[in-house]
Amino acid sequence: MLGANLRQLSRQAASISALCRDLGINRTQYNRYLAGESFPRPDVLHRICAYFGVDARILLEPVEQIQRSDHGSLDNPAISDFMSGTPQDLPEDDFPSGFYRFLRRSFLDDAQFVQGLVYVKRVDGNAFLRGFEARGLIRQQGLPLTPDTREFRGALLAQDDGVAAVVSRKGGKTATFNFLARVPALQNNLWVGYVTRAVRENVAGRRVERLIYEYLGRDTHKVLQAARATGFCRSEDLSPYHRNLLKVDEPFA
């Protein structure tokens, strides 16, 4: 059962090699799990379950039964009729799966901008994103530079004129709300909107900033280039087109 479940879950990944790198598991050993020839140690099983958003029931139950039995807050019958935009309602054409570069001004420093990388995927028709905060941002907040501290995930929701996302770090008690609308352009690969952070009014820094998402797909060269550039930059480091979309010289209205 574990092997069958892992084979199904692994289809979400761009490749088994990339998945093994993300999980920190030897490719040969992971192939043994897929073939049902070996069981992972408890710590490795925990890592696999956390990555795929499941639990240890994958040892005994088909993964589709596990996922069907776990109602999230958005698809819970108590509220589902009131949420017209749910993760299941976001078509691939409106916001395709793959890698995105994002750009925004720093909440804490007017002179700095943040570049980051996220991966959007579909799981049973639901749209989700995953990424890691740049080390500089985590260091600025005085948090430990661990993968668990840096990782964030979010659910993507269809909206009348774009896409919304609710995003939080692992175990976090705060979240950000993102709204993005597609930019009419020849390449059709840009979305622009804003991001708000859920903090008290008297907390240092701003709570709303403009936001750009640029679709990179699965182009290895573009993705690696964007990954190397994650972190802080100055406005002069941005392309003129990105500067214009972010309206760097105008306050957010």
C-alpha positions as CSV (number, residue, x, y, z in Angstrom):
1,M,0.0,0.0,0.0
2,L,2.8,2.4,0.8
3,G,4.5,1.8,-2.6
4,A,1.2,2.3,-4.4
5,N,0.4,5.5,-2.5
6,L,3.9,6.9,-3.1
7,R,3.7,6.1,-6.8
8,Q,0.5,8.1,-7.0
9,L,1.7,11.0,-4.9
10,S,5.0,11.2,-6.8
11,R,3.2,12.0,-10.1
12,Q,2.9,15.5,-8.7
13,A,6.6,16.0,-8.9
14,A,8.5,17.3,-12.0
15,S,10.7,14.3,-11.7
16,I,11.7,11.6,-9.2
17,S,15.2,13.0,-9.0
18,A,13.9,16.4,-8.1
19,L,11.5,14.9,-5.6
20,C,14.3,13.0,-3.9
21,R,16.4,16.2,-3.7
22,D,13.5,18.0,-2.0
23,L,13.0,15.1,0.4
24,G,16.7,14.6,1.0
25,I,16.3,10.9,0.2
26,N,18.7,8.7,-1.9
27,R,17.1,8.0,-5.3
28,T,17.9,4.2,-5.0
29,Q,16.3,4.0,-1.6
30,Y,13.2,5.9,-2.7
31,N,12.8,3.5,-5.7
32,R,12.7,0.7,-3.1
33,Y,9.9,2.5,-1.3
34,L,8.0,2.8,-4.6
35,A,8.5,-0.8,-5.4
36,G,7.2,-1.9,-1.9
37,E,10.6,-3.5,-1.1
38,S,11.4,-1.3,1.9
39,F,9.8,0.9,4.6
40,P,11.2,4.2,5.5
41,R,12.5,5.0,9.0
42,P,10.0,7.0,11.2
43,D,11.8,10.3,10.6
44,V,11.9,9.7,6.9
45,L,8.2,8.7,6.8
46,H,7.4,11.9,8.7
47,R,9.4,13.9,6.1
48,I,7.5,12.3,3.2
49,C,4.1,12.8,4.9
50,A,4.8,16.5,5.6
51,Y,6.0,17.0,2.0
52,F,2.8,15.5,0.5
53,G,0.4,16.8,3.1
54,V,-0.7,13.4,4.3
55,D,-0.2,11.3,7.4
56,A,1.0,7.8,8.4
57,R,-2.2,6.3,7.2
58,I,-0.5,6.0,3.8
59,L,1.0,2.8,5.2
60,L,-2.5,1.2,5.4
61,E,-5.1,3.1,3.4
62,P,-5.3,4.3,-0.3
63,V,-4.3,7.9,-0.5
64,E,-7.5,9.0,-2.2
65,Q,-9.5,7.8,0.8
66,I,-7.3,9.7,3.2
67,Q,-7.6,12.9,1.1
68,R,-11.4,12.5,0.7
69,S,-11.9,12.1,4.5
70,D,-10.0,15.3,5.4
71,H,-12.3,18.3,4.8
72,G,-10.3,21.5,4.7
73,S,-11.9,24.7,6.0
74,L,-12.8,26.0,2.5
75,D,-14.6,22.8,1.3
76,N,-16.2,22.1,4.7
77,P,-20.0,21.9,4.2
78,A,-20.5,24.6,6.8
79,I,-19.0,27.2,4.4
80,S,-18.5,25.7,1.0
81,D,-21.7,27.2,-0.4
82,F,-20.5,30.7,0.5
83,M,-17.0,30.3,-1.1
84,S,-17.5,30.7,-4.9
85,G,-13.7,30.7,-5.4
86,T,-12.2,27.5,-4.1
87,P,-8.9,25.7,-4.9
88,Q,-10.9,23.3,-7.2
89,D,-12.2,26.2,-9.4
90,L,-8.9,27.6,-10.7
91,P,-8.4,26.3,-14.3
92,E,-4.9,25.5,-15.5
93,D,-5.2,28.1,-18.3
94,D,-5.9,30.9,-15.8
95,F,-3.0,30.2,-13.6
96,P,-0.8,27.3,-14.9
97,S,1.2,24.9,-12.7
98,G,5.0,25.4,-12.7
99,F,7.5,27.8,-11.3
100,Y,6.9,31.6,-10.7
101,R,9.3,34.4,-9.8
102,F,7.7,37.0,-7.5
103,L,8.7,40.6,-6.8
104,R,7.6,43.1,-4.2
105,R,8.9,45.9,-2.1
106,S,10.1,45.0,1.4
107,F,7.6,45.5,4.2
108,L,10.3,46.8,6.5
109,D,12.7,48.8,4.2
110,D,11.5,51.2,1.5
111,A,14.8,51.0,-0.3
112,Q,14.8,47.2,-0.8
113,F,12.8,44.9,-2.9
114,V,12.3,41.1,-2.5
115,Q,12.7,38.5,-5.2
116,G,11.4,35.0,-4.6
117,L,10.5,31.7,-6.3
118,V,7.4,29.6,-5.8
119,Y,6.1,26.4,-7.3
120,V,2.4,26.0,-8.2
121,K,0.9,22.5,-8.5
122,R,-2.4,20.7,-8.7
123,V,-3.4,18.0,-6.3
124,D,-6.7,16.3,-7.1
125,G,-7.8,19.4,-9.0
126,N,-6.8,21.8,-6.1
127,A,-4.2,24.5,-6.7
128,F,-1.5,25.1,-4.2
129,L,1.8,27.0,-4.0
130,R,5.0,26.2,-2.1
131,G,8.2,28.2,-1.6
132,F,11.0,29.2,0.8
133,E,11.7,32.6,2.2
134,A,15.1,34.1,1.3
135,R,17.6,33.8,4.0
136,G,17.9,37.6,4.3
137,L,14.2,38.0,5.1
138,I,14.3,35.3,7.8
139,R,17.5,36.8,9.3
140,Q,15.9,40.3,9.3
141,Q,13.1,38.9,11.4
142,G,15.5,37.3,13.9
143,L,14.3,33.8,13.1
144,P,16.5,30.6,12.7
145,L,17.6,29.8,9.2
146,T,16.1,26.3,9.0
147,P,14.0,24.9,6.1
148,D,11.0,24.5,8.4
149,T,11.2,28.2,9.3
150,R,11.7,29.3,5.8
151,E,9.1,27.2,4.0
152,F,5.7,28.6,3.2
153,R,2.6,27.2,1.4
154,G,-0.7,28.5,0.2
155,A,-4.0,27.7,-1.3
156,L,-4.9,29.4,-4.6
157,L,-8.5,30.6,-5.2
158,A,-10.3,31.6,-8.4
159,Q,-11.6,35.2,-8.4
160,D,-13.8,37.1,-10.8
161,D,-10.9,39.1,-12.1
162,G,-7.9,37.1,-11.1
163,V,-6.4,34.8,-8.5
164,A,-6.2,35.0,-4.7
165,A,-4.0,33.1,-2.4
166,V,-3.8,32.6,1.4
167,V,-0.2,31.9,2.3
168,S,1.5,31.0,5.6
169,R,4.8,29.6,6.9
170,K,4.9,26.1,8.4
171,G,3.3,26.2,11.8
172,G,2.8,29.9,11.5
173,K,0.0,31.8,13.3
174,T,0.0,34.7,10.7
175,A,-0.7,34.7,7.0
176,T,-0.6,36.9,3.9
177,F,-3.4,37.5,1.4
178,N,-2.4,37.8,-2.2
179,F,-4.4,39.0,-5.2
180,L,-3.1,38.8,-8.7
181,A,-4.6,39.8,-12.1
182,R,-3.1,38.9,-15.4
183,V,-1.3,41.6,-17.3
184,P,-2.4,41.9,-21.0
185,A,0.9,41.3,-22.8
186,L,2.2,39.4,-25.8
187,Q,3.9,36.6,-23.7
188,N,0.9,36.4,-21.3
189,N,3.1,35.3,-18.4
190,L,2.7,38.1,-15.9
191,W,0.3,38.8,-13.1
192,V,0.3,41.9,-10.9
193,G,-1.6,42.8,-7.8
194,Y,-0.8,43.2,-4.1
195,V,0.1,41.3,-0.9
196,T,-1.2,42.1,2.6
197,R,0.2,40.7,5.8
198,A,-2.0,40.0,8.8
199,V,-0.4,42.0,11.6
200,R,-1.5,44.7,14.0
201,E,-1.6,48.2,12.8
202,N,1.1,49.3,15.2
203,V,3.6,46.6,14.1
204,A,6.7,48.0,12.4
205,G,6.6,48.3,8.6
206,R,3.8,48.4,6.1
207,R,1.0,45.9,5.7
208,V,0.3,46.2,1.9
209,E,2.7,46.2,-1.1
210,R,2.3,45.7,-4.8
211,L,3.2,42.2,-6.1
212,I,4.3,40.7,-9.4
213,Y,4.2,37.0,-10.4
214,E,6.1,36.0,-13.5
215,Y,5.5,32.5,-14.9
216,L,8.7,30.6,-15.7
217,G,7.0,27.2,-16.3
218,R,9.6,24.4,-15.9
219,D,12.4,26.0,-17.9
220,T,15.5,24.9,-16.0
221,H,17.6,27.8,-17.1
222,K,15.0,30.4,-16.1
223,V,14.2,28.7,-12.8
224,L,17.9,28.4,-11.8
225,Q,18.5,32.0,-12.8
226,A,15.6,33.1,-10.6
227,A,16.7,30.9,-7.7
228,R,20.1,32.5,-7.7
229,A,18.6,36.0,-7.5
230,T,16.3,35.3,-4.6
231,G,16.6,37.7,-1.7
232,F,16.9,41.5,-1.4
233,C,17.7,43.9,-4.3
234,R,17.6,47.6,-4.9
235,S,15.1,49.3,-7.3
236,E,17.9,49.9,-9.8
237,D,18.4,46.1,-10.0
238,L,14.9,45.6,-11.3
239,S,14.1,45.7,-15.0
240,P,12.4,48.8,-16.3
241,Y,9.3,46.8,-17.0
242,H,9.1,45.4,-13.5
243,R,9.8,48.8,-12.0
244,N,6.9,50.2,-14.0
245,L,4.5,47.4,-12.9
246,L,5.5,47.8,-9.3
247,K,5.2,51.6,-9.6
248,V,8.2,52.0,-7.4
249,D,7.9,55.8,-7.2
250,E,4.2,55.8,-6.3
251,P,2.6,55.0,-2.9
252,F,0.2,52.1,-2.8
253,A,-3.4,53.3,-3.2
